[in-house]
Amino acid sequence: MKVLVVDDESPARERLAALVEEIDGYQLVGQAEDGRGALEMVGSLDPDIVLMDIRMPEIDGIEAARHLAGLDQPPAVIFTTAYDEYTLEAFEAFATGYILKPVRRRRLEEALRRASRPTRAQLTGLAAAGDTRSRSNICARLGDRIQLIPVDDVRYFRADQKYVSVCHSQGIDLIDEPLKDLAAEFGADFVRIHRNALVSVRHVKSVERDEEGHLKVVLNGCDERLAVSRRHASDLRRRLKET
């Protein structure tokens, strides 16, 4: 079984890597110092198990695991964490694998044997229970590669049948996430303008009427003008006044 170790603290990462190498049947294939590095390495190394610290800068362990859960064949994830009663209650509630720091060999062996792939529902619930912050990045899949799109860079989310289009400064990508879930998670920074579209409040340049009198949103760095439904027009105006 191939194992990837992820921790932003070098001593903890090296210790965990050394323990993995001592255990028969498991092969250390790489080390990453943050969530972004972990996502890049998973695509190239294809590990069976990821041992991942929770608290890391920029992209923490839970956010990284939520991105991994969208892969066709995601690796199993075991979180490593310092003792915190509230955190442990959350892990127990959502049946997600974890190991307490400092990691002991016997506990690591047990966790590796029981390693499983956490579901999106488990990870979303765990994130909500332990931390109210929304993700800092949206994850789009380009074949076997994961592309991270900073949420601050997103102009709009628009639902189109099975997928959602994400418009950002580098183009448009497709993601497999329900628009209602995106609205719930990013509602502080995005506003619904139509039943199938959310726009970034920070990127709204203007609201105009077309030749037929229909409201349209003009976004910075976006050539499209998105339709505003009557139902959502008042909410859009209110949100723009608040900024």
FENQUI-V519721 format. One record per backbone hydrogen bond with DSSP energy under -0.5 kcal/mol. NH is the residue of the N-H (numbers start at 1). CO is the residue of the C=O. E is the energy in kcal/mol with one decimal. If there is no record, write none. Layout:
{{NH | CO | E} {NH | CO | E}}
This chain:
{{3 | 27 | -3.1} {4 | 49 | -2.4} {5 | 30 | -2.2} {6 | 51 | -2.9} {7 | 32 | -2.1} {10 | 8 | -0.7} {13 | 9 | -2.4} {14 | 10 | -2.8} {15 | 11 | -2.3} {16 | 12 | -2.2} {17 | 13 | -2.4} {18 | 14 | -2.2} {19 | 15 | -2.1} {20 | 16 | -2.2} {21 | 17 | -1.9} {22 | 18 | -0.8} {22 | 19 | -0.7} {23 | 19 | -0.6} {23 | 20 | -1.3} {24 | 22 | -0.5} {26 | 23 | -1.4} {27 | 1 | -3.2} {29 | 3 | -2.7} {29 | 27 | -0.6} {30 | 3 | -0.9} {32 | 5 | -2.6} {35 | 59 | -1.2} {38 | 34 | -1.9} {39 | 35 | -2.2} {40 | 36 | -1.9} {41 | 37 | -2.4} {42 | 38 | -2.4} {43 | 39 | -1.2} {44 | 40 | -1.0} {45 | 41 | -3.5} {46 | 42 | -1.8} {48 | 2 | -1.7} {49 | 2 | -2.1} {50 | 76 | -2.6} {51 | 4 | -2.9} {51 | 49 | -0.5} {52 | 50 | -0.7} {52 | 78 | -2.8} {53 | 6 | -2.3} {54 | 80 | -1.3} {56 | 54 | -1.0} {59 | 57 | -2.2} {60 | 58 | -0.6} {61 | 54 | -2.7} {64 | 60 | -2.4} {65 | 61 | -2.3} {66 | 62 | -2.0} {67 | 63 | -1.9} {68 | 64 | -2.2} {69 | 65 | -2.0} {70 | 67 | -1.4} {71 | 68 | -2.1} {74 | 71 | -0.7} {76 | 48 | -2.8} {77 | 116 | -1.6} {78 | 50 | -2.8} {79 | 97 | -2.1} {80 | 52 | -2.4} {81 | 99 | -2.4} {88 | 84 | -2.6} {89 | 85 | -2.1} {90 | 86 | -1.8} {91 | 87 | -2.2} {92 | 88 | -2.6} {93 | 89 | -2.3} {94 | 90 | -1.8} {95 | 92 | -1.0} {96 | 91 | -2.0} {99 | 79 | -2.3} {101 | 81 | -2.5} {108 | 104 | -2.4} {109 | 105 | -2.8} {110 | 106 | -2.0} {111 | 107 | -2.3} {112 | 108 | -2.7} {113 | 109 | -2.0} {114 | 110 | -1.6} {115 | 111 | -0.5} {115 | 112 | -0.7} {118 | 116 | -0.7} {123 | 119 | -2.2} {124 | 120 | -2.8} {125 | 121 | -2.4} {126 | 122 | -2.4} {127 | 123 | -2.4} {128 | 124 | -2.1} {129 | 125 | -2.2} {130 | 126 | -2.3} {131 | 127 | -2.2} {138 | 149 | -3.1} {140 | 138 | -0.6} {140 | 147 | -3.0} {141 | 174 | -0.6} {142 | 140 | -0.5} {142 | 145 | -3.0} {143 | 141 | -0.5} {145 | 142 | -1.8} {147 | 140 | -3.5} {147 | 145 | -0.5} {148 | 146 | -0.5} {149 | 138 | -3.2} {149 | 147 | -0.5} {150 | 148 | -0.5} {151 | 136 | -2.2} {153 | 150 | -1.6} {154 | 151 | -1.4} {155 | 167 | -3.7} {156 | 167 | -1.1} {157 | 198 | -2.5} {158 | 165 | -2.2} {159 | 196 | -2.4} {160 | 163 | -3.0} {163 | 160 | -1.5} {164 | 175 | -2.3} {165 | 158 | -3.2} {166 | 173 | -3.3} {167 | 156 | -2.3} {167 | 165 | -0.6} {168 | 166 | -0.5} {168 | 171 | -3.0} {169 | 153 | -0.6} {171 | 168 | -1.7} {173 | 166 | -2.1} {175 | 164 | -2.3} {177 | 175 | -0.7} {182 | 178 | -1.7} {183 | 179 | -2.5} {184 | 180 | -1.9} {185 | 181 | -2.1} {186 | 182 | -2.8} {187 | 183 | -0.6} {189 | 186 | -1.7} {190 | 186 | -1.8} {191 | 199 | -2.5} {193 | 197 | -1.9} {194 | 197 | -1.3} {197 | 194 | -1.6} {198 | 157 | -2.8} {199 | 191 | -2.5} {200 | 155 | -2.7} {201 | 189 | -2.4} {202 | 189 | -0.5} {203 | 200 | -0.8} {204 | 201 | -1.3} {205 | 203 | -0.5} {205 | 218 | -3.1} {206 | 218 | -1.7} {208 | 216 | -2.6} {210 | 214 | -2.3} {213 | 210 | -2.0} {216 | 208 | -3.2} {217 | 226 | -2.8} {218 | 206 | -3.0} {219 | 217 | -0.5} {219 | 224 | -0.6} {220 | 203 | -2.9} {222 | 219 | -1.5} {226 | 217 | -1.7} {226 | 224 | -0.6} {228 | 215 | -2.1} {229 | 193 | -2.8} {229 | 227 | -0.5} {232 | 229 | -0.7} {233 | 229 | -0.9} {233 | 230 | -0.6} {234 | 230 | -0.6} {236 | 232 | -2.0} {237 | 233 | -2.3} {238 | 234 | -2.3} {239 | 235 | -2.4} {240 | 236 | -2.2} {241 | 237 | -1.9} {242 | 238 | -1.4} {243 | 239 | -0.7} {243 | 240 | -0.5}}
